[in-house]
Amino acid sequence: MVQIYVDDIIFGSTDELLCKEFSHDMQSEFEMSMMGELNFFLGLQIKQTKTGIFVNKSKYCKELIHRFGMENAKHMATPMSTSCYLDKDETVQSIDDK
């Protein structure tokens, strides 16, 4: 899978050899450097483990709180019901089917 954003390219695969081949092909065609495992991108923190990939924005949220001087603001509970479950909408056509 490859994702391109302006001048940043992120790629990955479950096949390590495929990643290495793609990296070699890209570096032979374009001036680029390998930065290693993805940890931070567009304000998102990325944590990769053997059980999955986890994405969060806690660093971004903390920076916003600091930026607007809200470090001492009163905490509030989640305004959404925590007992509500979201189900897949089976009536909508998948974008993959288009």
Secondary structure as UniProt FT lines:
FT   STRAND          2..5
FT   TURN            6..7
FT   STRAND          8..11
FT   HELIX           16..29
FT   STRAND          40..41
FT   TURN            42..43
FT   STRAND          44..49
FT   TURN            50..51
FT   STRAND          52..56
FT   HELIX           58..67
FT   TURN            68..69
FT   TURN            71..72
FT   TURN            90..91
FT   HELIX           95..97
//
